Amino acid sequence: MDWYLEGSTPEAVSDLRHEIVDYLRRHAAPESDLAGAQLAISELLSNVVRHAPGPAWANLDWSGERAVLAVHDLGRGFEPTTELPDDLLQAGGGRGLFIVSNVAGWMAVAAKRAGGSRVMIELPVTRVAERDFDPPRQHAEALPAREEAAPDGTFGKESFLRALVVQLAQAVEANEGPDAAAAAVAQVGADVGGRMEEEFRRVEGITGELSPMQMADLYVRLKAAIDGDFYVIEADEERIVLGNRACPFGDVVRRAPGLCRMTSSVFGGIAARNSGGASVVLEERIALGDPECRVVVWLRGAHAGEFRSAHDYGAV
C-alpha cells in the first residue's frame, strides 16, 4: 500500500495516521500490537512535520510476516538518534525516535539520493493468513482489445489505463463477489467525484448545496474533459436527465459495459452529497448497443421504487 502526504500539516498527518492504522486493523492477526504500531506511526509521521514540511510518502510492505512501514520525504535530512535526551522537556529532541525504536522490531534511516530521508520500521503487527494468488489468464473478452494495438504491436497509454480499470473491476467481482465490486465502485465514485466537485466549487465560487442545474453543469464538464459528449435534457428539484452522444471509453465500452458503473457512481455520489439521497438509472447505454446514453439522476430519494425494479437494466 502507498499513501501520499501532500502537505505536512498536523491535520494531514493525523488523517494519514488514521488511514494507515485502519488498514492495519482490517488485516492484522488478533495477537498484533496495534496500539504499539499506532504509537510508532504517529511518532514517525510527526517527525516528518518537524524535519520535512513538504510532500512525503508512506509505503507499507506486508510481504513478510510483519508489516514494514517506510516514510520518504524531501526535507533537509536529520541525524537519527534513538537515545533519550538529558533534558526530556527540550524542544525537538529525540524522544520520538527513541519511542519508535523501542516499539518497532527494527528501524533504519537512510538519506535519499535526491535529498531527504527514508525511515523504515518493522511494526509489531502480523497479518492473518491469506490465500495464494496464481490465477489462470483470462482469454475471452480480455482487454486491451486487439484492434487497439499499434502497428508495432504495442498498446498506448489510454488503452492500457482503460484495460487496467476494466480488468481490475472484473477480477474483484469474479474473485470477491458482486458486493465487493459494488463497494469498490462506490469508493471510486466517492473519491473521484468528490475531488472533481471540490475543484468545480473552487472555480465557480460555490458554497452550500449545488443546485440541480449546477450538478448537471458539473456532470457535462467532467465528461467533456475525458471526451464524452453529455448534454442536459432537463434538470429540476426531482431529477436530472442527461443524454450522451459519445462514450469517453470509445467503442471498446461495448466489450466492457461494466465501465458504466464508474459514471453512475460518480454522478450518484455528487447528487447524494447535494440532495440528501440519490439514485441513478441508466435507461439507455451505448455500451449495450443504444445509439446514445440516457441517464436519469433521481434526487432526494425520489423514484426509489422504480429504481429498485430497474436494477437489472443498469441502475447503480
Disulfide bonds with the S-S distance in Angstrom:
none
